[in-house]
Amino acid sequence: MSSSRRSTPSRSPSRSSKGSPARSSRAGASRPLSGYRLVEALIAGWRPVQRLDVDGFALLRSRGVTRRANSAVAVDAPSTDDALLAAVERIEELVAMTGEQACFRILDVHGPAQLDDLLAARGYDSTGHSQLLELPLAGPLSAVPHPLAEIRTGELDEDWFDAAWSLAPREGDDARGTMHDILAGTPSVQVVLRSDGSGGDSADDSSDDGLAAGTPIAVGRAALVEAGKGTAAVLTMIAVHPRRRREGLGRAVSQTLLAIAAVQGASLALLEVERDNGAASALYRGLGFTSRGAYHYRVGAPPADRA
């Protein structure tokens, strides 16, 4: 394993201070998450810059960067039709003040059941259909770290962030700063693989990428979040350099994240993948992930159009 592995004591989840993920019971997180605990784990895995709790919804705002961090999600929303409609209208009013479109994230494993139909009736479009996958980490794991992986744990590492941004940049005003704030919101395992300049560092050891030594070729992150009485690892930001795809690097990064997250005390892994991304779905199912449900977004018309 690379000698660049580092740990940040002030926020590392491996600390034994009160309330840290490493102190939590593994048995608690090994059971399937459900209800608001599942929703809160997903929010914490991609923590928004701002959160406002409105009538049982978490209204997430992050300067417009990524739908996941700019949507409303039901945590403990009302189940009666009148109260639910009032909550939706309140969220619409708040979002309209920013001049943006209201967006709701709908998880099929967490109610209220009538929310999707309510939004459809109000003219919201359905988009972003994705799968939610899970993998228990309790017990023996076949996943092992890649021998050349650079591994960081705890606080967001600036070298890792630079590598991640180079492979998966986002569009928007101050998108880089916003992404930095999102990723810095939760302690995590961060992994990067770099080219050795010869192309002999891929999973199949057969590529000649023409990239300079030290160029990031694959990255990944596993946020370590509270999940009931235990800790879950929420995998995000898994990206591979365009010249190095189809070589097993995504699998190598994912296995490294799973192995280190288990060492850090996580007993459950979660990740999200778009429904039409067949290659990614095959990769994660090959690692043992199974379906935990699905979700999609409902996006409303711009405020001017709703007036």
Protein Blocks (a to p, Z undefined) as FASTA:
>chain_A
ZZkbccdfklpckbcbehiaklpcfklmmpccehjllmmmmmmmmccfbdcdeehiacdd
eehpajklmccddfbdcfbfklmmmmmmmmmmmmmmnopacdddddfkbccfklmmmmmm
nopacehiacdddddfehjdfbdcdfkbccdehjadfklmmmmmmmmccedehklmmmmm
mmmmpgcdddddddehlopacfnopacehpaehiafbdcddddddehjbccdddehiacd
fklgonopmmmmmmmmmmmmmmnopabdcddddfklmklmmmmmmnopacfbdcdddddd
dfklmZZ
